């Protein structure tokens, strides 16, 4: 059988990231969408990736790292998701609401994929 895709959208997380002066002085909000392909071996929660753990891993990665580029944040979160041995592919989109508001656009986001 083909792997199945777990999708969580709208995970909010706070972290000290940014390239502009002062952006890393205080935590700011990021919103993350995650897709994780898994191949469950059975019908028990231990056979797959627990949604709660996936959400927590994303939030911890945003909180515990500090990067200048949104691109690097996306890669970091994607790698953290992919670190789980049950994940065969990960796709992450990181949105930066503060940048969206300051530019007056509907979204600012970067996508990273780890096949």
VMD Tcl script that draws the C-alpha trace (Angstrom):
set ca {
  {0.00 0.00 0.00}
  {0.95 3.61 -0.51}
  {1.75 5.79 2.50}
  {-1.02 7.99 3.91}
  {-0.74 11.71 4.53}
  {-1.30 13.36 7.89}
  {-2.04 17.05 7.50}
  {-2.11 19.66 10.26}
  {-2.75 23.27 9.27}
  {-2.60 26.44 11.30}
  {-0.19 25.38 14.04}
  {0.71 28.57 15.89}
  {4.15 28.87 17.42}
  {6.30 31.65 18.84}
  {9.99 32.07 18.17}
  {12.86 34.52 17.88}
  {13.52 34.60 14.15}
  {14.19 37.31 11.60}
  {16.82 39.14 9.57}
  {15.82 42.71 10.38}
  {17.12 44.58 13.45}
  {15.07 43.84 16.53}
  {13.11 40.92 15.08}
  {14.81 38.41 17.36}
  {14.57 40.58 20.50}
  {11.14 39.20 21.38}
  {9.24 36.13 20.21}
  {6.92 36.63 17.28}
  {4.16 34.45 15.89}
  {4.57 31.95 13.08}
  {1.90 29.69 11.62}
  {2.90 26.29 10.28}
  {1.17 23.82 7.99}
  {2.56 20.29 7.99}
  {2.08 17.23 5.84}
  {3.71 14.00 6.97}
  {3.46 10.83 4.91}
  {3.46 7.70 7.05}
  {2.95 4.00 6.43}
  {1.02 2.69 9.46}
  {1.73 -0.94 10.24}
  {-1.59 -1.51 12.02}
  {-4.64 0.12 13.57}
  {-3.14 1.40 16.82}
  {-1.91 4.92 17.69}
  {1.62 3.55 18.13}
  {1.56 2.37 14.51}
  {1.46 5.92 13.19}
  {2.40 9.48 14.08}
  {0.35 10.95 16.92}
  {-1.05 14.35 15.86}
  {-0.38 15.81 19.31}
  {3.30 14.86 19.13}
  {3.60 16.27 15.62}
  {2.11 19.61 16.73}
  {4.39 19.71 19.78}
  {7.49 18.93 17.70}
  {6.70 21.80 15.32}
  {6.12 24.26 18.18}
  {9.30 23.19 20.00}
  {11.39 23.60 16.86}
  {10.09 27.14 16.30}
  {10.62 28.03 19.98}
  {14.01 26.38 20.50}
  {15.85 27.57 17.37}
  {16.69 31.01 16.03}
  {17.22 31.73 12.34}
  {17.43 34.82 10.19}
  {15.65 33.42 7.15}
  {12.14 32.07 6.87}
  {13.61 29.54 4.45}
  {15.89 28.18 7.18}
  {13.00 27.97 9.66}
  {11.00 25.93 7.15}
  {13.93 23.56 6.55}
  {14.52 23.22 10.30}
  {10.88 22.34 10.99}
  {10.78 19.96 8.02}
  {13.90 18.16 9.27}
  {12.41 17.89 12.78}
  {9.25 16.30 11.37}
  {11.29 13.98 9.16}
  {13.40 12.88 12.16}
  {10.54 10.63 13.26}
  {11.33 7.20 11.74}
  {7.66 6.66 10.85}
  {7.67 9.67 8.50}
  {8.64 8.80 4.92}
  {8.12 12.31 3.51}
  {7.48 15.73 5.03}
  {6.23 19.02 3.63}
  {6.15 22.17 5.73}
  {4.88 25.67 5.01}
  {5.85 28.40 7.47}
  {3.81 31.61 7.41}
  {5.01 34.86 8.97}
  {1.98 36.99 9.91}
  {4.08 40.02 10.94}
  {5.66 40.19 7.48}
  {2.27 39.75 5.86}
  {0.88 42.68 7.81}
  {3.88 44.95 7.22}
  {3.85 44.29 3.46}
  {0.08 44.56 3.14}
  {-0.23 41.21 1.36}
  {-2.45 38.23 2.11}
  {0.41 35.87 3.05}
  {4.17 35.54 3.38}
  {5.25 31.90 3.49}
  {8.06 29.49 2.61}
  {7.68 25.80 1.81}
  {10.23 23.05 2.45}
  {9.96 19.40 1.37}
  {12.05 16.47 2.55}
  {11.35 13.44 0.35}
}
mol new
graphics top color blue
foreach p $ca { graphics top sphere $p radius 0.5 }
foreach p [lrange $ca 0 end-1] q [lrange $ca 1 end] { graphics top cylinder $p $q radius 0.2 }
display resetview
